[in-house]
Amino acid sequence: MPDYVIEPPRPVGLPVKGSEALFPVRRVYCIGRNYAAHSIEMGDDPDRDPPFFFQKNPDNLDPSGAFAYPGQSDNVHYEAEMAVLLKQGGTDIPVDKALDHVFGYALALDMTRRDLQEAAKQKGRPWEVGKAFERSAPIGPILPVAEVGHPAKGRLVLTVNGETKQEGDLNQMIWKVPEMIACLSEYFTLAPGDVILSGTPAGVGPVARGDVMELTIEGLGRLRIPVV
Ligand code: MN
């Protein structure tokens, strides 16, 4: 080990169901507009334009079980998503080999300061202030492929205070998990520890302190996240 001039940051580690060992996070990629109904609600045409990606920071992933309402925003939205966690990387990964790179899956929320994101979009500025803020991606325990396989269909529901807000099915993704891995690997060198948030169905909306968000994906369980 070399010496460092300051204490090196610790890797971000996420809990894995059935294991004492953590999953180390390298990068976090998010896919935009991956369910047709959500594209329409955001004012886009839901065709098969190539997918687009943005990033969050590894330490934005938050397994603590709560969402801390951030500053600098009065309009913070939930986006319920399935996270895909990679155990292998590469470039130009073929679609038919892509799933071999997956370690597991998890329930996650792509929390968004929508007011800041919209302002950035209007000015053609980057999205980081809207997307990559502290604790902006609550995530549940990782479920290894050995336990849950590769879910390609399954109902996804997000409730706030017991009221259903988002409803969809994994089979409604415009770009399926193998396709998004293959596409990402054409633009970036993927590596073990990379996390992909796979997009959200329609029904995104705001939360306030005191709300309780609950995400379920058929076959992947439930994630309960109070807004604190
Ligand atoms: Mn999203």
Residues whose N, C-alpha, C, O or C-beta is under 5 A from the ligand:
A	BS01	MN	I31 E79 D110 G199 T200
